[in-house]
Amino acid sequence: MTALQYILSIVILVISVVIIVLVLLQESKQEGLSGAIAGAADSFFGKNKGRTMEAKLAKYTKVFGTIFFVLALISSLLVLFKI
């Protein structure tokens, strides 16, 4: 393994731990029976959904997931082409 592969492996490991923490911090999307009966009513919190901590956690999870995917692809290509 080259130094670049070691560095990528460490970065991928750190990002995977960050993704795990971000997912565990998010709240469940299940609303139960009350959500099925009431429906998705607009409330103050529904209108400001993009500014909540939950929305930020979801955004960061998507960003780190994309970074993880790209780095894993690069790492596998390095191994495949023996760079």
DSSP file (Angstrom, degrees, kcal/mol; ACC not computed):
  #  RESIDUE AA STRUCTURE BP1 BP2  ACC     N-H-->O    O-->H-N    N-H-->O    O-->H-N    TCO  KAPPA ALPHA  PHI   PSI    X-CA   Y-CA   Z-CA
    1    1 A M              0   0    0      0, 0.0     2,-0.1     0, 0.0    78,-0.0   0.000 360.0 360.0 360.0 140.0    0.0    0.0    0.0
    2    2 A T     >  -     0   0    0      1,-0.1     4,-1.9     4,-0.0     5,-0.1  -0.369 360.0-104.5 -86.3 170.5    1.2    3.5   -0.8
    3    3 A A  H  > S+     0   0    0      1,-0.2     4,-2.5     2,-0.2     5,-0.2   0.869 121.2  56.8 -63.2 -36.0    1.1    6.5    1.5
    4    4 A L  H  > S+     0   0    0      1,-0.2     4,-2.6     2,-0.2    -1,-0.2   0.886 106.0  49.6 -63.3 -39.2   -1.9    7.8   -0.4
    5    5 A Q  H  > S+     0   0    0      2,-0.2     4,-2.3     1,-0.2    -1,-0.2   0.880 110.2  50.5 -68.1 -37.8   -3.9    4.6    0.2
    6    6 A Y  H  X S+     0   0    0     -4,-1.9     4,-2.2     2,-0.2    -2,-0.2   0.928 112.0  47.4 -63.3 -44.6   -3.1    4.8    3.9
    7    7 A I  H  X S+     0   0    0     -4,-2.5     4,-2.5     1,-0.2    -2,-0.2   0.926 112.6  48.8 -63.2 -44.8   -4.2    8.4    4.1
    8    8 A L  H  X S+     0   0    0     -4,-2.6     4,-2.7     1,-0.2    -1,-0.2   0.887 109.9  52.7 -62.1 -38.8   -7.4    7.6    2.2
    9    9 A S  H  X S+     0   0    0     -4,-2.3     4,-2.1     2,-0.2    -1,-0.2   0.910 110.9  46.3 -64.0 -41.6   -8.1    4.7    4.5
   10   10 A I  H  X S+     0   0    0     -4,-2.2     4,-2.3     2,-0.2    -2,-0.2   0.916 113.6  48.5 -67.0 -42.7   -7.7    6.8    7.6
   11   11 A V  H  X S+     0   0    0     -4,-2.5     4,-2.6     1,-0.2    -2,-0.2   0.907 111.5  50.0 -64.3 -41.6   -9.9    9.6    6.1
   12   12 A I  H  X S+     0   0    0     -4,-2.7     4,-2.3     1,-0.2    -1,-0.2   0.895 110.4  50.8 -63.3 -39.9  -12.6    7.1    5.1
   13   13 A L  H  X S+     0   0    0     -4,-2.1     4,-1.7    -5,-0.2    -2,-0.2   0.921 111.9  46.5 -63.6 -44.1  -12.5    5.6    8.6
   14   14 A V  H  X S+     0   0    0     -4,-2.3     4,-2.1     1,-0.2    -2,-0.2   0.920 113.1  49.1 -64.9 -43.8  -13.0    9.0   10.2
   15   15 A I  H  X S+     0   0    0     -4,-2.6     4,-2.5     1,-0.2    -1,-0.2   0.871 108.2  54.1 -65.2 -36.5  -15.8   10.0    7.9
   16   16 A S  H  X S+     0   0    0     -4,-2.3     4,-2.0     2,-0.2    -1,-0.2   0.889 108.6  48.8 -65.8 -37.0  -17.6    6.7    8.5
   17   17 A V  H  X S+     0   0    0     -4,-1.7     4,-2.2     2,-0.2    -2,-0.2   0.904 110.9  51.1 -66.6 -40.3  -17.5    7.4   12.3
   18   18 A V  H  X S+     0   0    0     -4,-2.1     4,-2.6     1,-0.2    -2,-0.2   0.906 109.6  50.2 -62.3 -42.0  -18.8   10.9   11.6
   19   19 A I  H  X S+     0   0    0     -4,-2.5     4,-2.5     2,-0.2     5,-0.2   0.905 109.3  51.4 -63.3 -41.4  -21.7    9.5    9.5
   20   20 A I  H  X S+     0   0    0     -4,-2.0     4,-2.1     1,-0.2    -2,-0.2   0.926 111.9  46.6 -61.5 -44.4  -22.6    7.0   12.3
   21   21 A V  H  X S+     0   0    0     -4,-2.2     4,-1.7     1,-0.2    -2,-0.2   0.919 112.0  50.9 -64.6 -43.5  -22.7    9.8   14.9
   22   22 A L  H  X S+     0   0    0     -4,-2.6     4,-0.9     1,-0.2    -2,-0.2   0.901 111.3  47.7 -61.9 -41.2  -24.8   12.0   12.6
   23   23 A V  H >< S+     0   0    0     -4,-2.5     3,-0.5     1,-0.2    -1,-0.2   0.894 110.9  51.0 -67.6 -39.1  -27.3    9.2   11.9
   24   24 A L  H 3< S+     0   0    0     -4,-2.1    -1,-0.2     1,-0.2    -2,-0.2   0.794 106.9  55.2 -69.5 -26.5  -27.6    8.4   15.6
   25   25 A L  H 3< S+     0   0    0     -4,-1.7    -1,-0.2    -5,-0.2    -2,-0.2   0.710  89.7  95.3 -77.2 -20.2  -28.2   12.0   16.5
   26   26 A Q  S << S-     0   0    0     -4,-0.9     2,-0.1    -3,-0.5     3,-0.1  -0.386  77.0-119.0 -74.7 150.0  -31.2   12.3   14.1
   27   27 A E        -     0   0    0      1,-0.1     2,-0.1    -2,-0.1    -1,-0.1  -0.462  35.2 -92.3 -83.5 159.6  -34.7   11.8   15.3
   28   28 A S        -     0   0    0     -2,-0.1    -1,-0.1     1,-0.1     0, 0.0  -0.415  21.9-145.1 -70.2 145.1  -37.0    9.1   14.0
   29   29 A K        +     0   0    0     -2,-0.1     2,-0.4    -3,-0.1    -1,-0.1   0.500  65.8 111.8 -87.6  -5.0  -39.3   10.0   11.1
   30   30 A Q        -     0   0    0      1,-0.2    -2,-0.1     5,-0.0     0, 0.0  -0.555  40.5-179.5 -75.5 126.9  -42.1    7.8   12.4
   31   31 A E     >  -     0   0    0     -2,-0.4     4,-0.7     1,-0.2     3,-0.4   0.550  29.0-147.3-100.5 -11.1  -45.1    9.8   13.5
   32   32 A G  H  >  -     0   0    0      1,-0.2     4,-1.1     2,-0.2     3,-0.3  -0.324  51.0 -35.7  76.9-162.1  -47.2    6.8   14.6
   33   33 A L  H  > S+     0   0    0      1,-0.2     4,-1.9     2,-0.2     5,-0.2   0.840 134.7  59.8 -67.9 -35.4  -51.0    6.7   14.3
   34   34 A S  H  > S+     0   0    0     -3,-0.4     4,-2.4     1,-0.2     5,-0.3   0.860 104.5  50.6 -64.7 -33.9  -51.4   10.4   15.2
   35   35 A G  H  X S+     0   0    0     -4,-0.7     4,-1.4    -3,-0.3    -1,-0.2   0.825 109.0  51.5 -71.3 -31.1  -49.4   11.4   12.2
   36   36 A A  H  < S+     0   0    0     -4,-1.1    -2,-0.2     2,-0.2    -1,-0.2   0.862 115.9  40.3 -73.1 -35.0  -51.4    9.2    9.9
   37   37 A I  H  < S+     0   0    0     -4,-1.9    -2,-0.2     1,-0.1    -3,-0.2   0.926 121.2  40.0 -78.8 -46.7  -54.7   10.6   11.1
   38   38 A A  H  < S-     0   0    0     -4,-2.4    -3,-0.2    -5,-0.2    -2,-0.2   0.789  96.6-154.3 -75.8 -27.9  -53.7   14.3   11.3
   39   39 A G     <  -     0   0    0     -4,-1.4     2,-1.3    -5,-0.3    -1,-0.2  -0.314  45.3 -42.6  80.4-171.3  -51.7   14.3    8.2
   40   40 A A  S    S-     0   0    0     -4,-0.1     2,-0.2    -2,-0.1    -1,-0.1  -0.626  70.2-175.5 -96.2  76.9  -48.8   16.7    7.5
   41   41 A A        -     0   0    0     -2,-1.3     2,-0.4     1,-0.1     5,-0.1  -0.470  29.2-112.7 -73.8 142.0  -50.3   19.9    8.8
   42   42 A D        +     0   0    0     -2,-0.2     2,-0.3     4,-0.1    -1,-0.1  -0.615  47.4 163.6 -75.0 127.4  -48.3   23.1    8.3
   43   43 A S     >  -     0   0    0     -2,-0.4     4,-2.0     1,-0.0     5,-0.2  -0.749  55.3 -89.8-130.1-178.8  -47.1   24.5   11.6
   44   44 A F  H  > S+     0   0    0     -2,-0.3     4,-1.3     1,-0.2    -1,-0.0   0.902 128.9  48.1 -60.5 -40.6  -44.5   27.0   12.6
   45   45 A F  H  4 S+     0   0    0      1,-0.2    -1,-0.2     2,-0.2     7,-0.1   0.833 108.5  54.1 -72.2 -31.5  -42.0   24.2   12.8
   46   46 A G  H >4 S+     0   0    0      1,-0.2     3,-0.9     2,-0.2    -1,-0.2   0.854 107.9  49.8 -69.0 -35.0  -42.9   22.8    9.4
   47   47 A K  H 3< S+     0   0    0     -4,-2.0     3,-0.3     1,-0.2    -1,-0.2   0.809 115.1  43.2 -73.5 -29.3  -42.4   26.2    7.8
   48   48 A N  T >< S+     0   0    0     -4,-1.3     3,-1.4    -5,-0.2     4,-0.4  -0.045  75.4 124.6-104.3  30.6  -39.0   26.6    9.3
   49   49 A K  G X   +     0   0    0     -3,-0.9     3,-1.1     1,-0.3     6,-0.4   0.837  66.4  60.4 -62.0 -34.4  -37.9   23.1    8.7
   50   50 A G  G 3  S+     0   0    0     -3,-0.3    -1,-0.3     1,-0.2    -2,-0.1   0.667 104.7  49.7 -69.2 -15.4  -34.7   24.1    6.9
   51   51 A R  G <  S+     0   0    0     -3,-1.4    -1,-0.2     4,-0.1    -2,-0.2   0.458  88.7 103.1-102.7  -2.6  -33.4   26.0    9.9
   52   52 A T  S <> S-     0   0    0     -3,-1.1     4,-1.8    -4,-0.4     5,-0.1  -0.315  81.9-115.0 -80.2 164.3  -33.8   23.4   12.5
   53   53 A M  H  > S+     0   0    0      1,-0.2     4,-2.5     2,-0.2     5,-0.2   0.855 116.7  58.3 -64.1 -35.1  -31.0   21.3   13.9
   54   54 A E  H  > S+     0   0    0      1,-0.2     4,-2.1     2,-0.2    -1,-0.2   0.899 105.7  48.4 -62.3 -41.1  -32.7   18.2   12.4
   55   55 A A  H  > S+     0   0    0     -6,-0.4     4,-2.2     2,-0.2    -1,-0.2   0.879 111.3  50.2 -67.5 -37.6  -32.4   19.7    8.9
   56   56 A K  H  X S+     0   0    0     -4,-1.8     4,-2.7     2,-0.2    -2,-0.2   0.904 109.8  50.4 -67.0 -40.4  -28.8   20.6    9.5
   57   57 A L  H  X S+     0   0    0     -4,-2.5     4,-2.2     1,-0.2    -2,-0.2   0.902 110.9  49.3 -63.1 -40.3  -28.0   17.1   10.6
   58   58 A A  H  X S+     0   0    0     -4,-2.1     4,-1.9     2,-0.2    -2,-0.2   0.898 111.9  48.9 -65.2 -40.0  -29.7   15.7    7.5
   59   59 A K  H  X S+     0   0    0     -4,-2.2     4,-2.2     2,-0.2    -2,-0.2   0.926 111.9  47.9 -66.0 -44.6  -27.8   18.0    5.3
   60   60 A Y  H  X S+     0   0    0     -4,-2.7     4,-2.8     1,-0.2     5,-0.3   0.864 109.2  54.7 -64.8 -35.5  -24.5   17.1    6.9
   61   61 A T  H  X S+     0   0    0     -4,-2.2     4,-2.1    -5,-0.2    -1,-0.2   0.910 109.3  47.4 -63.5 -41.6  -25.3   13.4    6.6
   62   62 A K  H  X S+     0   0    0     -4,-1.9     4,-2.1     2,-0.2    -2,-0.2   0.906 113.3  48.3 -65.1 -41.4  -25.8   13.8    2.9
   63   63 A V  H  X S+     0   0    0     -4,-2.2     4,-2.4     2,-0.2    -2,-0.2   0.948 114.7  43.6 -65.2 -49.0  -22.6   15.8    2.5
   64   64 A F  H  X S+     0   0    0     -4,-2.8     4,-2.5     1,-0.2    -1,-0.2   0.839 111.8  54.9 -68.1 -31.6  -20.5   13.3    4.4
   65   65 A G  H  X S+     0   0    0     -4,-2.1     4,-2.3    -5,-0.3    -1,-0.2   0.901 109.4  47.3 -64.7 -40.6  -22.2   10.4    2.7
   66   66 A T  H  X S+     0   0    0     -4,-2.1     4,-2.4     2,-0.2    -2,-0.2   0.918 112.5  48.8 -66.3 -43.4  -21.3   11.8   -0.7
   67   67 A I  H  X S+     0   0    0     -4,-2.4     4,-2.6     1,-0.2     5,-0.2   0.915 111.3  51.0 -61.7 -42.5  -17.7   12.5    0.4
   68   68 A F  H  X S+     0   0    0     -4,-2.5     4,-2.5     1,-0.2    -2,-0.2   0.923 110.3  49.0 -59.8 -45.4  -17.5    8.9    1.7
   69   69 A F  H  X S+     0   0    0     -4,-2.3     4,-2.2     2,-0.2    -2,-0.2   0.922 112.6  47.1 -61.8 -45.2  -18.7    7.5   -1.6
   70   70 A V  H  X S+     0   0    0     -4,-2.4     4,-2.6     1,-0.2    -2,-0.2   0.924 113.8  47.2 -65.0 -44.6  -16.3    9.5   -3.7
   71   71 A L  H  X S+     0   0    0     -4,-2.6     4,-2.6     1,-0.2    -1,-0.2   0.885 111.4  51.0 -66.3 -37.3  -13.3    8.6   -1.4
   72   72 A A  H  X S+     0   0    0     -4,-2.5     4,-2.2    -5,-0.2    -1,-0.2   0.890 111.2  49.0 -65.6 -38.0  -14.3    4.9   -1.4
   73   73 A L  H  X S+     0   0    0     -4,-2.2     4,-2.2     2,-0.2    -2,-0.2   0.926 112.4  47.3 -65.5 -44.7  -14.5    5.0   -5.2
   74   74 A I  H  X S+     0   0    0     -4,-2.6     4,-2.1     1,-0.2    -2,-0.2   0.911 111.7  51.4 -62.5 -42.0  -11.1    6.7   -5.5
   75   75 A S  H  X S+     0   0    0     -4,-2.6     4,-1.8     1,-0.2    -1,-0.2   0.903 110.7  47.2 -62.7 -42.1   -9.6    4.2   -3.1
   76   76 A S  H  X S+     0   0    0     -4,-2.2     4,-2.4     1,-0.2    -1,-0.2   0.862 110.9  52.1 -69.6 -34.3  -10.9    1.2   -5.0
   77   77 A L  H  X S+     0   0    0     -4,-2.2     4,-2.5     2,-0.2    -1,-0.2   0.869 106.8  53.6 -68.2 -35.1   -9.7    2.7   -8.3
   78   78 A L  H  <>S+     0   0    0     -4,-2.1     5,-2.0     2,-0.2     4,-0.5   0.905 112.4  43.9 -63.7 -40.7   -6.2    3.2   -6.8
   79   79 A V  H  <5S+     0   0    0     -4,-1.8     3,-0.4     3,-0.2    -2,-0.2   0.894 113.6  51.3 -69.5 -40.0   -6.1   -0.5   -5.8
   80   80 A L  H  <5S+     0   0    0     -4,-2.4    -2,-0.2     1,-0.2    -1,-0.2   0.913 119.1  34.5 -65.3 -43.4   -7.5   -1.6   -9.2
   81   81 A F  T  <5S-     0   0    0     -4,-2.5    -1,-0.2    -5,-0.1    -2,-0.2   0.368 105.9-127.4 -95.0   4.8   -5.0    0.3  -11.2
   82   82 A K  T   5       0   0    0     -4,-0.5    -3,-0.2    -3,-0.4    -4,-0.1   0.903 360.0 360.0  52.2  51.5   -2.2   -0.2   -8.7
   83   83 A I      <       0   0    0     -5,-2.0    -4,-0.1    -6,-0.2    -1,-0.1   0.438 360.0 360.0 -90.2 360.0   -1.3    3.4   -8.4
